[in-house]
Amino acid sequence: MTVFETGPSGRERPGRRLPIWIPLLFMGVVTVALPAMELHIGRLSTTLWILTPVVTHGAYGVALLVYVLGMKALARRGAPAGAVGLLLVVIGIAGPVTLRSFPELRIQARFLLERPAFDEVAALSDSGRLPASQLGGYLGARLPDRLCFVSATCRVKTIGTSGGRPVLFVPDWLGIPDDAVGYARFAARPGGETFDGYGMRICPTVELADGWWWMGRCPPTR
């Protein structure tokens, strides 16, 4: 995009061009932020409750403005720059829509992207650095600040046993005032048990890896 300056005669003359990396940077940040927001929509809903639609719609409105201004700037820099911008727009829009349309994909994508953090939570529990007395409490044990993004409440808890071993639960969403779904780590393959997710019966419904499962609402037959 060309910046115009006003000369002594009062007429505009071409000035310095806006560096191409500036619109690409802003568009890139939006393209990463939108899917990240959708991946953590459970935590957002837990924190903001009824304000969640206001915040998410506002975020999409800002993103649309950034995309429009960015594409306008890149269109003046030629086809290659416009193509890169268009790719960012497609990813930024298609990513969240896909995650929202296919919940199981969101569940698996979040676990895959944040796998090291989930493993660290399990290691903290196994090593006793999360006190058993707190893990067994209603709220659970608080995670270190660096791991708070893993849990909707910044806490993890045990929700029962399977095969004689405790089941560690990481909430992805916590309702107001109760009910929860999230991720759980089993020491052995689940045997058909149901568990108490803050008042709602939840079951392992999606197998992930290394004992981790997604805990969703139990089917009506259970």
C-alpha positions as CSV (number, residue, x, y, z in Angstrom):
1,M,0.0,0.0,0.0
2,T,1.3,3.5,-0.9
3,V,1.3,6.2,1.7
4,F,0.7,9.7,0.4
5,E,2.3,12.8,1.8
6,T,1.2,16.4,1.3
7,G,3.8,18.6,-0.3
8,P,4.4,22.4,0.1
9,S,1.9,23.1,-2.7
10,G,-0.8,21.2,-0.9
11,R,-0.9,18.5,-3.5
12,E,-0.5,14.8,-2.5
13,R,2.5,13.0,-3.7
14,P,3.5,9.3,-3.3
15,G,5.4,8.7,-0.1
16,R,6.9,5.6,1.5
17,R,5.1,2.3,0.9
18,L,3.9,0.3,3.8
19,P,6.2,-2.8,4.2
20,I,4.4,-5.9,3.0
21,W,5.3,-7.8,6.2
22,I,3.0,-5.5,8.3
23,P,-0.4,-6.5,6.8
24,L,0.9,-10.1,6.6
25,L,1.9,-10.0,10.3
26,F,-1.5,-8.8,11.4
27,M,-3.3,-11.3,9.2
28,G,-1.1,-14.1,10.4
29,V,-1.8,-13.3,14.0
30,V,-5.6,-13.4,13.3
31,T,-5.2,-16.6,11.4
32,V,-3.6,-18.3,14.4
33,A,-5.8,-16.6,17.0
34,L,-9.2,-17.7,15.5
35,P,-8.5,-21.5,15.5
36,A,-6.8,-21.2,18.9
37,M,-9.9,-19.5,20.3
38,E,-12.1,-22.3,18.9
39,L,-9.8,-25.0,20.3
40,H,-10.3,-23.5,23.8
41,I,-13.9,-22.5,23.4
42,G,-14.7,-24.7,26.5
43,R,-12.4,-22.7,28.7
44,L,-13.7,-19.5,27.2
45,S,-17.3,-20.5,27.9
46,T,-16.4,-21.6,31.5
47,T,-14.8,-18.2,32.2
48,L,-17.2,-15.9,30.4
49,W,-20.4,-17.9,30.6
50,I,-23.3,-15.8,29.0
51,L,-20.8,-13.3,27.6
52,T,-19.1,-15.9,25.4
53,P,-21.1,-15.1,22.3
54,V,-20.4,-11.3,22.7
55,V,-16.7,-11.9,22.9
56,T,-16.5,-14.5,20.1
57,H,-18.6,-12.4,17.7
58,G,-16.5,-9.4,18.6
59,A,-13.3,-11.3,17.9
60,Y,-14.7,-12.4,14.5
61,G,-15.7,-8.8,13.7
62,V,-12.2,-7.6,14.4
63,A,-10.7,-10.4,12.4
64,L,-12.9,-9.5,9.4
65,L,-11.8,-5.9,9.6
66,V,-8.1,-6.9,9.7
67,Y,-8.6,-9.3,6.7
68,V,-10.4,-6.6,4.6
69,L,-7.8,-3.9,5.3
70,G,-4.9,-6.5,4.8
71,M,-6.2,-7.7,1.5
72,K,-6.7,-4.1,0.3
73,A,-3.1,-3.4,1.1
74,L,-1.8,-6.6,-0.4
75,A,-3.9,-6.3,-3.6
76,R,-1.8,-3.3,-4.5
77,R,1.4,-5.3,-4.2
78,G,0.7,-7.8,-6.9
79,A,-0.7,-11.3,-7.4
80,P,1.8,-13.2,-5.2
81,A,1.2,-11.0,-2.2
82,G,-2.6,-11.2,-2.7
83,A,-2.4,-15.0,-3.0
84,V,-0.6,-15.3,0.3
85,G,-3.1,-13.0,2.0
86,L,-6.0,-15.0,0.5
87,L,-4.5,-18.2,1.8
88,L,-4.4,-16.7,5.3
89,V,-8.0,-15.6,5.1
90,V,-9.1,-19.1,3.9
91,I,-7.2,-20.8,6.8
92,G,-8.4,-18.3,9.3
93,I,-12.1,-18.7,8.4
94,A,-12.2,-22.4,7.4
95,G,-10.2,-23.6,10.5
96,P,-12.6,-22.4,13.1
97,V,-15.7,-23.4,11.1
98,T,-14.3,-26.9,10.7
99,L,-13.5,-27.2,14.4
100,R,-16.9,-26.0,15.3
101,S,-18.7,-28.3,12.8
102,F,-16.7,-31.5,13.8
103,P,-16.4,-31.6,17.6
104,E,-14.4,-34.8,17.6
105,L,-11.8,-33.2,15.3
106,R,-11.5,-30.3,17.8
107,I,-11.0,-32.8,20.6
108,Q,-8.3,-34.7,18.9
109,A,-6.6,-31.6,17.4
110,R,-6.4,-29.9,20.8
111,F,-4.9,-33.0,22.4
112,L,-2.4,-33.5,19.6
113,L,-1.2,-29.8,19.7
114,E,-1.0,-29.7,23.5
115,R,0.2,-33.2,24.1
116,P,3.4,-32.2,26.0
117,A,1.3,-30.2,28.4
118,F,-1.1,-33.1,29.0
119,D,1.8,-35.4,29.6
120,E,3.3,-32.9,32.1
121,V,0.0,-32.8,34.0
122,A,0.1,-36.6,34.2
123,A,3.7,-36.6,35.4
124,L,2.9,-34.1,38.1
125,S,0.1,-36.3,39.4
126,D,2.2,-39.5,39.2
127,S,5.1,-38.0,41.0
128,G,2.9,-36.7,43.9
129,R,3.5,-33.0,43.1
130,L,-0.3,-32.6,43.0
131,P,-1.5,-33.7,46.5
132,A,-3.8,-36.7,46.5
133,S,-6.0,-35.0,49.1
134,Q,-6.6,-32.0,46.7
135,L,-7.0,-34.3,43.6
136,G,-9.8,-36.1,45.4
137,G,-11.6,-32.9,46.5
138,Y,-14.5,-31.3,44.6
139,L,-12.5,-28.6,42.9
140,G,-9.4,-30.7,42.5
141,A,-5.7,-29.6,42.6
142,R,-4.6,-26.3,41.1
143,L,-2.1,-26.6,38.2
144,P,1.0,-24.4,37.9
145,D,0.3,-21.2,36.1
146,R,2.2,-22.3,33.0
147,L,-0.2,-25.2,32.6
148,C,-3.5,-23.4,33.3
149,F,-4.4,-23.3,29.6
150,V,-4.8,-27.1,29.7
151,S,-7.8,-27.1,32.0
152,A,-10.9,-24.9,31.9
153,T,-10.6,-24.3,35.6
154,C,-6.8,-24.4,36.0
155,R,-7.4,-27.6,38.1
156,V,-7.4,-31.3,37.7
157,K,-9.0,-34.0,39.8
158,T,-9.6,-37.7,40.2
159,I,-13.2,-38.8,39.3
160,G,-13.1,-42.4,40.4
161,T,-11.1,-45.5,39.7
162,S,-10.7,-47.9,36.8
163,G,-9.0,-51.2,37.2
164,G,-8.2,-50.2,40.8
165,R,-6.2,-47.1,39.7
166,P,-7.4,-43.4,39.9
167,V,-8.7,-41.7,36.8
168,L,-7.2,-38.2,36.3
169,F,-9.7,-35.7,34.8
170,V,-8.8,-32.5,33.0
171,P,-12.0,-30.4,32.5
172,D,-12.4,-28.9,29.0
173,W,-15.6,-27.2,30.0
174,L,-17.4,-26.7,33.3
175,G,-21.0,-25.7,33.4
176,I,-22.6,-23.2,35.7
177,P,-23.1,-24.4,38.4
178,D,-22.2,-28.0,37.5
179,D,-21.6,-30.6,34.7
180,A,-18.3,-31.0,32.9
181,V,-16.7,-32.7,30.0
182,G,-13.0,-33.1,29.3
183,Y,-9.9,-35.3,29.0
184,A,-9.1,-38.2,31.3
185,R,-6.0,-40.4,31.8
186,F,-6.6,-44.1,32.5
187,A,-3.9,-46.5,33.8
188,A,-5.6,-49.3,31.9
189,R,-8.2,-49.6,29.2
190,P,-11.6,-48.5,30.6
191,G,-14.0,-51.3,31.4
192,G,-17.4,-49.7,30.7
193,E,-17.5,-47.6,33.9
194,T,-19.3,-44.3,34.2
195,F,-18.0,-41.3,36.1
196,D,-19.2,-38.2,37.9
197,G,-18.4,-35.1,35.9
198,Y,-19.4,-32.5,38.4
199,G,-23.0,-33.9,38.6
200,M,-23.3,-35.3,35.0
201,R,-22.5,-38.9,34.2
202,I,-19.7,-39.0,31.7
203,C,-18.0,-41.8,29.9
204,P,-14.8,-42.4,27.8
205,T,-16.1,-41.8,24.3
206,V,-13.1,-41.0,22.2
207,E,-9.8,-42.8,22.6
208,L,-6.7,-40.6,22.2
209,A,-3.3,-42.0,23.1
210,D,-1.4,-43.5,26.0
211,G,-4.4,-43.9,28.3
212,W,-5.9,-40.6,27.5
213,W,-9.6,-40.5,26.5
214,W,-12.2,-37.8,25.9
215,M,-14.9,-37.9,28.5
216,G,-18.3,-36.9,27.1
217,R,-21.9,-37.3,28.2
218,C,-22.8,-41.0,28.6
219,P,-25.2,-42.5,26.0
220,P,-28.8,-42.8,27.4
221,T,-28.5,-46.5,27.5
222,R,-25.9,-46.4,30.3
